[in-house]
Amino acid sequence: MSAKVTSLDEALGSACESVPGVRIGALALLPEGLLIGGIGAGTALDREPLVRSAVRCLGTSSALARTARGAAEFVEFAFVSEEQLVIILRGLVRSRLALVLVCTRESNLAFVLSATRQALNVIETTTDLAEWGV
């Protein structure tokens, strides 16, 4: 593992500290579906389903656009199950960036969404992603 990947993982972990109940997370590039950072237990293979989900939900800018309203994009998805919350966000500053977090269900959805938005903002504004072409 390179030093750059480790520092990106550390930046992701630091940015997501305020998100309650994070079990696992992935930072990915769209539309390629390239995993560039991760947090939580497991390996890159454990994070691959998160990246694939981000690509399916946010993959291309025109996939979900409604022509009657212009080029509207979905920038976030929240999936709620009995045991967990899955949050998928597209970067607002860097639209090729996606953050996917899986959190425990005990936390309030609105609080998790708000904290996740703040975490992605921190990553977008403070992390050097030039190596990844972002």
CNS distance restraints for C-alpha pairs under 8 A (distance, minus, plus):
assign (resid   1 and name CA) (resid   5 and name CA) 6.66 0.50 0.50
assign (resid   1 and name CA) (resid   6 and name CA) 7.02 0.50 0.50
assign (resid   2 and name CA) (resid   6 and name CA) 6.42 0.50 0.50
assign (resid   3 and name CA) (resid   7 and name CA) 6.14 0.50 0.50
assign (resid   4 and name CA) (resid   8 and name CA) 6.15 0.50 0.50
assign (resid   5 and name CA) (resid   9 and name CA) 6.10 0.50 0.50
assign (resid   5 and name CA) (resid  36 and name CA) 7.05 0.50 0.50
assign (resid   5 and name CA) (resid  37 and name CA) 6.60 0.50 0.50
assign (resid   6 and name CA) (resid  10 and name CA) 6.17 0.50 0.50
assign (resid   7 and name CA) (resid  11 and name CA) 6.08 0.50 0.50
assign (resid   8 and name CA) (resid  12 and name CA) 6.09 0.50 0.50
assign (resid   8 and name CA) (resid  36 and name CA) 7.71 0.50 0.50
assign (resid   8 and name CA) (resid  37 and name CA) 5.94 0.50 0.50
assign (resid   8 and name CA) (resid 127 and name CA) 7.58 0.50 0.50
assign (resid   9 and name CA) (resid  13 and name CA) 6.09 0.50 0.50
assign (resid   9 and name CA) (resid  37 and name CA) 5.03 0.50 0.50
assign (resid   9 and name CA) (resid  38 and name CA) 5.50 0.50 0.50
assign (resid   9 and name CA) (resid  39 and name CA) 6.38 0.50 0.50
assign (resid  10 and name CA) (resid  14 and name CA) 6.04 0.50 0.50
assign (resid  11 and name CA) (resid  15 and name CA) 6.06 0.50 0.50
assign (resid  11 and name CA) (resid 123 and name CA) 7.11 0.50 0.50
assign (resid  11 and name CA) (resid 127 and name CA) 7.12 0.50 0.50
assign (resid  12 and name CA) (resid  16 and name CA) 6.12 0.50 0.50
assign (resid  12 and name CA) (resid  27 and name CA) 7.79 0.50 0.50
assign (resid  12 and name CA) (resid  37 and name CA) 7.04 0.50 0.50
assign (resid  12 and name CA) (resid  38 and name CA) 7.03 0.50 0.50
assign (resid  12 and name CA) (resid  39 and name CA) 6.95 0.50 0.50
assign (resid  12 and name CA) (resid 119 and name CA) 7.98 0.50 0.50
assign (resid  12 and name CA) (resid 123 and name CA) 6.72 0.50 0.50
assign (resid  13 and name CA) (resid  17 and name CA) 6.19 0.50 0.50
assign (resid  13 and name CA) (resid  38 and name CA) 7.89 0.50 0.50
assign (resid  13 and name CA) (resid  39 and name CA) 5.87 0.50 0.50
assign (resid  15 and name CA) (resid 119 and name CA) 4.80 0.50 0.50
assign (resid  15 and name CA) (resid 120 and name CA) 7.40 0.50 0.50
assign (resid  15 and name CA) (resid 122 and name CA) 6.15 0.50 0.50
assign (resid  15 and name CA) (resid 123 and name CA) 6.51 0.50 0.50
assign (resid  16 and name CA) (resid  22 and name CA) 7.95 0.50 0.50
assign (resid  16 and name CA) (resid 115 and name CA) 7.77 0.50 0.50
assign (resid  16 and name CA) (resid 116 and name CA) 6.99 0.50 0.50
assign (resid  16 and name CA) (resid 119 and name CA) 5.33 0.50 0.50
assign (resid  18 and name CA) (resid 115 and name CA) 6.24 0.50 0.50
assign (resid  18 and name CA) (resid 119 and name CA) 7.73 0.50 0.50
assign (resid  19 and name CA) (resid 112 and name CA) 5.89 0.50 0.50
assign (resid  19 and name CA) (resid 115 and name CA) 5.11 0.50 0.50
assign (resid  19 and name CA) (resid 116 and name CA) 6.03 0.50 0.50
assign (resid  19 and name CA) (resid 119 and name CA) 7.69 0.50 0.50
assign (resid  20 and name CA) (resid 103 and name CA) 7.10 0.50 0.50
assign (resid  20 and name CA) (resid 104 and name CA) 7.89 0.50 0.50
assign (resid  20 and name CA) (resid 107 and name CA) 6.48 0.50 0.50
assign (resid  20 and name CA) (resid 112 and name CA) 6.40 0.50 0.50
assign (resid  20 and name CA) (resid 115 and name CA) 7.97 0.50 0.50
assign (resid  21 and name CA) (resid 103 and name CA) 4.89 0.50 0.50
assign (resid  21 and name CA) (resid 104 and name CA) 4.97 0.50 0.50
assign (resid  21 and name CA) (resid 105 and name CA) 7.86 0.50 0.50
assign (resid  21 and name CA) (resid 106 and name CA) 7.69 0.50 0.50
assign (resid  21 and name CA) (resid 107 and name CA) 6.92 0.50 0.50
assign (resid  22 and name CA) (resid  40 and name CA) 7.42 0.50 0.50
assign (resid  22 and name CA) (resid 101 and name CA) 6.67 0.50 0.50
assign (resid  22 and name CA) (resid 102 and name CA) 5.89 0.50 0.50
assign (resid  22 and name CA) (resid 103 and name CA) 4.23 0.50 0.50
assign (resid  22 and name CA) (resid 104 and name CA) 6.55 0.50 0.50
assign (resid  23 and name CA) (resid  40 and name CA) 5.59 0.50 0.50
assign (resid  23 and name CA) (resid  41 and name CA) 7.07 0.50 0.50
assign (resid  23 and name CA) (resid 101 and name CA) 7.62 0.50 0.50
assign (resid  23 and name CA) (resid 102 and name CA) 5.67 0.50 0.50
assign (resid  23 and name CA) (resid 103 and name CA) 5.37 0.50 0.50
assign (resid  23 and name CA) (resid 104 and name CA) 6.90 0.50 0.50
assign (resid  24 and name CA) (resid  38 and name CA) 7.52 0.50 0.50
assign (resid  24 and name CA) (resid  39 and name CA) 5.58 0.50 0.50
assign (resid  24 and name CA) (resid  40 and name CA) 4.23 0.50 0.50
assign (resid  24 and name CA) (resid  41 and name CA) 6.21 0.50 0.50
assign (resid  24 and name CA) (resid  42 and name CA) 7.89 0.50 0.50
assign (resid  24 and name CA) (resid  47 and name CA) 7.56 0.50 0.50
assign (resid  24 and name CA) (resid 101 and name CA) 6.06 0.50 0.50
assign (resid  24 and name CA) (resid 102 and name CA) 5.47 0.50 0.50
assign (resid  24 and name CA) (resid 103 and name CA) 7.33 0.50 0.50
assign (resid  25 and name CA) (resid  38 and name CA) 5.47 0.50 0.50
assign (resid  25 and name CA) (resid  39 and name CA) 5.06 0.50 0.50
assign (resid  25 and name CA) (resid  40 and name CA) 6.32 0.50 0.50
assign (resid  25 and name CA) (resid  47 and name CA) 7.03 0.50 0.50
assign (resid  25 and name CA) (resid  50 and name CA) 7.61 0.50 0.50
assign (resid  25 and name CA) (resid  99 and name CA) 7.38 0.50 0.50
assign (resid  25 and name CA) (resid 100 and name CA) 5.50 0.50 0.50
assign (resid  25 and name CA) (resid 101 and name CA) 4.31 0.50 0.50
assign (resid  25 and name CA) (resid 102 and name CA) 6.16 0.50 0.50
assign (resid  26 and name CA) (resid  35 and name CA) 6.80 0.50 0.50
assign (resid  26 and name CA) (resid  36 and name CA) 7.70 0.50 0.50
assign (resid  26 and name CA) (resid  37 and name CA) 5.77 0.50 0.50
assign (resid  26 and name CA) (resid  38 and name CA) 4.38 0.50 0.50
assign (resid  26 and name CA) (resid  39 and name CA) 6.55 0.50 0.50
assign (resid  26 and name CA) (resid  47 and name CA) 6.16 0.50 0.50
assign (resid  26 and name CA) (resid  50 and name CA) 6.61 0.50 0.50
assign (resid  26 and name CA) (resid  51 and name CA) 6.75 0.50 0.50
assign (resid  26 and name CA) (resid  99 and name CA) 5.90 0.50 0.50
assign (resid  26 and name CA) (resid 100 and name CA) 5.25 0.50 0.50
assign (resid  26 and name CA) (resid 101 and name CA) 6.60 0.50 0.50
assign (resid  27 and name CA) (resid  35 and name CA) 6.04 0.50 0.50
assign (resid  27 and name CA) (resid  36 and name CA) 5.71 0.50 0.50
assign (resid  27 and name CA) (resid  37 and name CA) 4.87 0.50 0.50
assign (resid  27 and name CA) (resid  38 and name CA) 6.01 0.50 0.50
assign (resid  27 and name CA) (resid  51 and name CA) 7.73 0.50 0.50
assign (resid  27 and name CA) (resid  97 and name CA) 7.18 0.50 0.50
assign (resid  27 and name CA) (resid  98 and name CA) 5.77 0.50 0.50
assign (resid  27 and name CA) (resid  99 and name CA) 4.71 0.50 0.50
assign (resid  27 and name CA) (resid 100 and name CA) 6.51 0.50 0.50
assign (resid  28 and name CA) (resid  33 and name CA) 6.08 0.50 0.50
assign (resid  28 and name CA) (resid  34 and name CA) 5.35 0.50 0.50
assign (resid  28 and name CA) (resid  35 and name CA) 4.50 0.50 0.50
assign (resid  28 and name CA) (resid  36 and name CA) 5.48 0.50 0.50
assign (resid  28 and name CA) (resid  37 and name CA) 6.99 0.50 0.50
assign (resid  28 and name CA) (resid  51 and name CA) 6.17 0.50 0.50
assign (resid  28 and name CA) (resid  54 and name CA) 7.87 0.50 0.50
assign (resid  28 and name CA) (resid  97 and name CA) 5.91 0.50 0.50
assign (resid  28 and name CA) (resid  98 and name CA) 5.15 0.50 0.50
assign (resid  28 and name CA) (resid  99 and name CA) 6.47 0.50 0.50
assign (resid  29 and name CA) (resid  33 and name CA) 5.51 0.50 0.50
assign (resid  29 and name CA) (resid  34 and name CA) 5.14 0.50 0.50
assign (resid  29 and name CA) (resid  35 and name CA) 6.66 0.50 0.50
assign (resid  29 and name CA) (resid  36 and name CA) 7.13 0.50 0.50
assign (resid  29 and name CA) (resid  96 and name CA) 5.46 0.50 0.50
assign (resid  29 and name CA) (resid  97 and name CA) 4.95 0.50 0.50
assign (resid  29 and name CA) (resid  98 and name CA) 6.21 0.50 0.50
assign (resid  30 and name CA) (resid  34 and name CA) 7.18 0.50 0.50
assign (resid  30 and name CA) (resid  55 and name CA) 6.37 0.50 0.50
assign (resid  30 and name CA) (resid  58 and name CA) 7.59 0.50 0.50
assign (resid  30 and name CA) (resid  59 and name CA) 5.83 0.50 0.50
assign (resid  30 and name CA) (resid  60 and name CA) 7.56 0.50 0.50
assign (resid  30 and name CA) (resid  95 and name CA) 7.98 0.50 0.50
assign (resid  30 and name CA) (resid  96 and name CA) 4.72 0.50 0.50
assign (resid  30 and name CA) (resid  97 and name CA) 6.11 0.50 0.50
assign (resid  30 and name CA) (resid  98 and name CA) 6.86 0.50 0.50
assign (resid  31 and name CA) (resid  55 and name CA) 6.08 0.50 0.50
assign (resid  31 and name CA) (resid  58 and name CA) 7.84 0.50 0.50
assign (resid  31 and name CA) (resid  59 and name CA) 4.75 0.50 0.50
assign (resid  31 and name CA) (resid  60 and name CA) 6.02 0.50 0.50
assign (resid  31 and name CA) (resid  96 and name CA) 6.95 0.50 0.50
assign (resid  32 and name CA) (resid  55 and name CA) 7.65 0.50 0.50
assign (resid  33 and name CA) (resid  51 and name CA) 5.88 0.50 0.50
assign (resid  33 and name CA) (resid  52 and name CA) 6.45 0.50 0.50
assign (resid  33 and name CA) (resid  54 and name CA) 7.67 0.50 0.50
assign (resid  33 and name CA) (resid  55 and name CA) 5.83 0.50 0.50
assign (resid  34 and name CA) (resid  51 and name CA) 7.33 0.50 0.50
assign (resid  35 and name CA) (resid  44 and name CA) 7.68 0.50 0.50
assign (resid  35 and name CA) (resid  47 and name CA) 7.98 0.50 0.50
assign (resid  35 and name CA) (resid  48 and name CA) 7.46 0.50 0.50
assign (resid  35 and name CA) (resid  51 and name CA) 6.56 0.50 0.50
assign (resid  38 and name CA) (resid  44 and name CA) 7.50 0.50 0.50
assign (resid  38 and name CA) (resid  47 and name CA) 7.32 0.50 0.50
assign (resid  42 and name CA) (resid  46 and name CA) 5.63 0.50 0.50
assign (resid  42 and name CA) (resid  47 and name CA) 7.56 0.50 0.50
assign (resid  43 and name CA) (resid  47 and name CA) 6.67 0.50 0.50
assign (resid  44 and name CA) (resid  48 and name CA) 6.24 0.50 0.50
assign (resid  45 and name CA) (resid  49 and name CA) 7.94 0.50 0.50
assign (resid  47 and name CA) (resid  51 and name CA) 6.59 0.50 0.50
assign (resid  48 and name CA) (resid  52 and name CA) 6.22 0.50 0.50
assign (resid  49 and name CA) (resid  53 and name CA) 6.11 0.50 0.50
assign (resid  50 and name CA) (resid  54 and name CA) 6.32 0.50 0.50
assign (resid  50 and name CA) (resid 100 and name CA) 6.26 0.50 0.50
assign (resid  51 and name CA) (resid  55 and name CA) 6.31 0.50 0.50
assign (resid  51 and name CA) (resid 100 and name CA) 7.37 0.50 0.50
assign (resid  52 and name CA) (resid  56 and name CA) 6.22 0.50 0.50
assign (resid  53 and name CA) (resid  57 and name CA) 6.10 0.50 0.50
assign (resid  54 and name CA) (resid  58 and name CA) 5.62 0.50 0.50
assign (resid  54 and name CA) (resid  59 and name CA) 6.80 0.50 0.50
assign (resid  54 and name CA) (resid  88 and name CA) 6.25 0.50 0.50
assign (resid  54 and name CA) (resid  89 and name CA) 7.98 0.50 0.50
assign (resid  54 and name CA) (resid  98 and name CA) 6.74 0.50 0.50
assign (resid  54 and name CA) (resid  99 and name CA) 7.87 0.50 0.50
assign (resid  54 and name CA) (resid 100 and name CA) 6.92 0.50 0.50
assign (resid  55 and name CA) (resid  59 and name CA) 4.11 0.50 0.50
assign (resid  55 and name CA) (resid  60 and name CA) 7.87 0.50 0.50
assign (resid  57 and name CA) (resid  77 and name CA) 7.62 0.50 0.50
assign (resid  58 and name CA) (resid  74 and name CA) 7.03 0.50 0.50
assign (resid  58 and name CA) (resid  75 and name CA) 7.18 0.50 0.50
assign (resid  58 and name CA) (resid  90 and name CA) 6.96 0.50 0.50
assign (resid  59 and name CA) (resid  63 and name CA) 7.42 0.50 0.50
assign (resid  61 and name CA) (resid  65 and name CA) 7.29 0.50 0.50
assign (resid  61 and name CA) (resid  71 and name CA) 8.00 0.50 0.50
assign (resid  61 and name CA) (resid  73 and name CA) 6.31 0.50 0.50
assign (resid  62 and name CA) (resid  71 and name CA) 7.00 0.50 0.50
assign (resid  62 and name CA) (resid  73 and name CA) 7.42 0.50 0.50
assign (resid  64 and name CA) (resid  72 and name CA) 7.85 0.50 0.50
assign (resid  64 and name CA) (resid  73 and name CA) 6.62 0.50 0.50
assign (resid  64 and name CA) (resid  74 and name CA) 7.25 0.50 0.50
assign (resid  65 and name CA) (resid  70 and name CA) 7.21 0.50 0.50
assign (resid  65 and name CA) (resid  71 and name CA) 5.41 0.50 0.50
assign (resid  65 and name CA) (resid  72 and name CA) 5.21 0.50 0.50
assign (resid  65 and name CA) (resid  73 and name CA) 5.87 0.50 0.50
assign (resid  66 and name CA) (resid  70 and name CA) 6.23 0.50 0.50
assign (resid  66 and name CA) (resid  71 and name CA) 6.62 0.50 0.50
assign (resid  66 and name CA) (resid  72 and name CA) 6.51 0.50 0.50
assign (resid  67 and name CA) (resid  71 and name CA) 6.58 0.50 0.50
assign (resid  75 and name CA) (resid  89 and name CA) 5.67 0.50 0.50
assign (resid  75 and name CA) (resid  90 and name CA) 4.84 0.50 0.50
assign (resid  75 and name CA) (resid  91 and name CA) 7.40 0.50 0.50
assign (resid  75 and name CA) (resid  92 and name CA) 7.70 0.50 0.50
assign (resid  76 and name CA) (resid  87 and name CA) 7.29 0.50 0.50
assign (resid  76 and name CA) (resid  88 and name CA) 5.47 0.50 0.50
assign (resid  76 and name CA) (resid  89 and name CA) 4.32 0.50 0.50
assign (resid  76 and name CA) (resid  90 and name CA) 6.18 0.50 0.50
assign (resid  77 and name CA) (resid  87 and name CA) 5.87 0.50 0.50
assign (resid  77 and name CA) (resid  88 and name CA) 5.07 0.50 0.50
assign (resid  77 and name CA) (resid  89 and name CA) 6.53 0.50 0.50
assign (resid  78 and name CA) (resid  85 and name CA) 6.99 0.50 0.50
assign (resid  78 and name CA) (resid  86 and name CA) 5.68 0.50 0.50
assign (resid  78 and name CA) (resid  87 and name CA) 4.66 0.50 0.50
assign (resid  78 and name CA) (resid  88 and name CA) 6.43 0.50 0.50
assign (resid  79 and name CA) (resid  85 and name CA) 5.74 0.50 0.50
assign (resid  79 and name CA) (resid  86 and name CA) 5.01 0.50 0.50
assign (resid  79 and name CA) (resid  87 and name CA) 6.55 0.50 0.50
assign (resid  80 and name CA) (resid  84 and name CA) 6.24 0.50 0.50
assign (resid  80 and name CA) (resid  85 and name CA) 4.75 0.50 0.50
assign (resid  80 and name CA) (resid  86 and name CA) 6.53 0.50 0.50
assign (resid  80 and name CA) (resid 105 and name CA) 7.84 0.50 0.50
assign (resid  81 and name CA) (resid  85 and name CA) 6.37 0.50 0.50
assign (resid  81 and name CA) (resid 105 and name CA) 7.60 0.50 0.50
assign (resid  82 and name CA) (resid 105 and name CA) 6.85 0.50 0.50
assign (resid  83 and name CA) (resid 104 and name CA) 6.36 0.50 0.50
assign (resid  83 and name CA) (resid 105 and name CA) 5.23 0.50 0.50
assign (resid  84 and name CA) (resid 102 and name CA) 6.65 0.50 0.50
assign (resid  84 and name CA) (resid 103 and name CA) 5.57 0.50 0.50
assign (resid  84 and name CA) (resid 104 and name CA) 4.62 0.50 0.50
assign (resid  84 and name CA) (resid 105 and name CA) 4.39 0.50 0.50
assign (resid  85 and name CA) (resid 101 and name CA) 7.99 0.50 0.50
assign (resid  85 and name CA) (resid 102 and name CA) 5.67 0.50 0.50
assign (resid  85 and name CA) (resid 103 and name CA) 5.10 0.50 0.50
assign (resid  85 and name CA) (resid 104 and name CA) 6.19 0.50 0.50
assign (resid  85 and name CA) (resid 105 and name CA) 5.76 0.50 0.50
assign (resid  85 and name CA) (resid 109 and name CA) 7.54 0.50 0.50
assign (resid  86 and name CA) (resid 100 and name CA) 7.12 0.50 0.50
assign (resid  86 and name CA) (resid 101 and name CA) 5.76 0.50 0.50
assign (resid  86 and name CA) (resid 102 and name CA) 4.55 0.50 0.50
assign (resid  86 and name CA) (resid 103 and name CA) 6.45 0.50 0.50
assign (resid  87 and name CA) (resid  99 and name CA) 7.89 0.50 0.50
assign (resid  87 and name CA) (resid 100 and name CA) 5.58 0.50 0.50
assign (resid  87 and name CA) (resid 101 and name CA) 5.26 0.50 0.50
assign (resid  87 and name CA) (resid 102 and name CA) 6.50 0.50 0.50
assign (resid  87 and name CA) (resid 113 and name CA) 7.14 0.50 0.50
assign (resid  87 and name CA) (resid 116 and name CA) 7.79 0.50 0.50
assign (resid  88 and name CA) (resid  98 and name CA) 7.02 0.50 0.50
assign (resid  88 and name CA) (resid  99 and name CA) 5.82 0.50 0.50
assign (resid  88 and name CA) (resid 100 and name CA) 4.48 0.50 0.50
assign (resid  88 and name CA) (resid 101 and name CA) 6.70 0.50 0.50
assign (resid  89 and name CA) (resid  98 and name CA) 5.52 0.50 0.50
assign (resid  89 and name CA) (resid  99 and name CA) 5.25 0.50 0.50
assign (resid  89 and name CA) (resid 100 and name CA) 6.46 0.50 0.50
assign (resid  89 and name CA) (resid 117 and name CA) 7.51 0.50 0.50
assign (resid  89 and name CA) (resid 120 and name CA) 7.90 0.50 0.50
assign (resid  90 and name CA) (resid  95 and name CA) 5.97 0.50 0.50
assign (resid  90 and name CA) (resid  96 and name CA) 7.24 0.50 0.50
assign (resid  90 and name CA) (resid  97 and name CA) 5.88 0.50 0.50
assign (resid  90 and name CA) (resid  98 and name CA) 4.51 0.50 0.50
assign (resid  90 and name CA) (resid  99 and name CA) 6.61 0.50 0.50
assign (resid  91 and name CA) (resid  95 and name CA) 4.71 0.50 0.50
assign (resid  91 and name CA) (resid  96 and name CA) 6.81 0.50 0.50
assign (resid  91 and name CA) (resid  97 and name CA) 5.15 0.50 0.50
assign (resid  91 and name CA) (resid  98 and name CA) 5.89 0.50 0.50
assign (resid  91 and name CA) (resid  99 and name CA) 7.71 0.50 0.50
assign (resid  91 and name CA) (resid 120 and name CA) 6.77 0.50 0.50
assign (resid  91 and name CA) (resid 121 and name CA) 7.53 0.50 0.50
assign (resid  91 and name CA) (resid 124 and name CA) 7.18 0.50 0.50
assign (resid  92 and name CA) (resid 121 and name CA) 7.81 0.50 0.50
assign (resid  93 and name CA) (resid 121 and name CA) 7.85 0.50 0.50
assign (resid  93 and name CA) (resid 124 and name CA) 6.52 0.50 0.50
assign (resid  93 and name CA) (resid 125 and name CA) 7.92 0.50 0.50
assign (resid  94 and name CA) (resid 124 and name CA) 6.69 0.50 0.50
assign (resid  94 and name CA) (resid 134 and name CA) 6.79 0.50 0.50
assign (resid  96 and name CA) (resid 134 and name CA) 7.02 0.50 0.50
assign (resid  97 and name CA) (resid 134 and name CA) 7.70 0.50 0.50
assign (resid  99 and name CA) (resid 120 and name CA) 6.78 0.50 0.50
assign (resid 101 and name CA) (resid 116 and name CA) 7.96 0.50 0.50
assign (resid 103 and name CA) (resid 107 and name CA) 7.99 0.50 0.50
assign (resid 107 and name CA) (resid 111 and name CA) 7.31 0.50 0.50
assign (resid 107 and name CA) (resid 112 and name CA) 6.81 0.50 0.50
assign (resid 108 and name CA) (resid 112 and name CA) 6.26 0.50 0.50
assign (resid 109 and name CA) (resid 113 and name CA) 6.08 0.50 0.50
assign (resid 110 and name CA) (resid 114 and name CA) 6.11 0.50 0.50
assign (resid 111 and name CA) (resid 115 and name CA) 6.08 0.50 0.50
assign (resid 112 and name CA) (resid 116 and name CA) 5.96 0.50 0.50
assign (resid 113 and name CA) (resid 117 and name CA) 6.13 0.50 0.50
assign (resid 114 and name CA) (resid 118 and name CA) 6.35 0.50 0.50
assign (resid 115 and name CA) (resid 119 and name CA) 6.15 0.50 0.50
assign (resid 116 and name CA) (resid 120 and name CA) 6.22 0.50 0.50
assign (resid 117 and name CA) (resid 121 and name CA) 6.21 0.50 0.50
assign (resid 118 and name CA) (resid 122 and name CA) 6.23 0.50 0.50
assign (resid 119 and name CA) (resid 123 and name CA) 6.30 0.50 0.50
assign (resid 120 and name CA) (resid 124 and name CA) 6.07 0.50 0.50
assign (resid 121 and name CA) (resid 125 and name CA) 6.07 0.50 0.50
assign (resid 122 and name CA) (resid 126 and name CA) 5.76 0.50 0.50
assign (resid 122 and name CA) (resid 127 and name CA) 7.67 0.50 0.50
assign (resid 123 and name CA) (resid 127 and name CA) 5.29 0.50 0.50
assign (resid 129 and name CA) (resid 133 and name CA) 6.74 0.50 0.50
assign (resid 129 and name CA) (resid 134 and name CA) 5.57 0.50 0.50
assign (resid 130 and name CA) (resid 134 and name CA) 5.52 0.50 0.50
